Amino acid sequence: MEAMRIIMDEHRSLEAILSAVRYILGEIGARRLAPDFALMRALVHYLEAYPEQSHHPKEDRYLFAPLKLRTAEGAAALATLEREHAESEGRIRSLKRALCAYAEGAPGGFYGFVDAFEAYRNFYHAHLQLEEREILPLAVRHFTEEDWAAAAAGFRAGADPLEGTRDAAREDEFARIFAKLVAAAPAPVGLGVGPYLED
């Protein structure tokens, strides 16, 4: 089930990114880490360009749509997930607004961005849990070999740009984002080497 492996890998990659960002924001709040607004903007761009605009449409097409043809089970969960996918623009807009206020020095801007990020992270945790708890088991039970083959081909196309980018020598944009996260975040996500503030 190559498609299942890709889906789960992409979910874990997103969770790792969100965990690293949460840690970094905690370090900034504790004044042990200097804010890097270019990195934060790039991360929001990644969240918009990959999970929201690539991963979710592939799930809609290669997971949800064929599953609805095979069974009526999970209809409420599928409706919730599809609605949440359709609301992606609003989620990203909230993050961008909060980050812009923080970068421009608005009073309380840091905490506003932390709140917006936490709302985004909490949403994604619940969203991924619903997919993995209710929808993926239904696919295992009801998909045909043809369904799995189509899903694998669909999910292979436009794979997560962070897949396999732990080598910081790669020059593409998302590899640089991941390399900076790895440098700032603690193990096991990262190396914990900066950019820290002087004590």
Beta strands, then each sheet from edge to edge (+ up, - down):
end
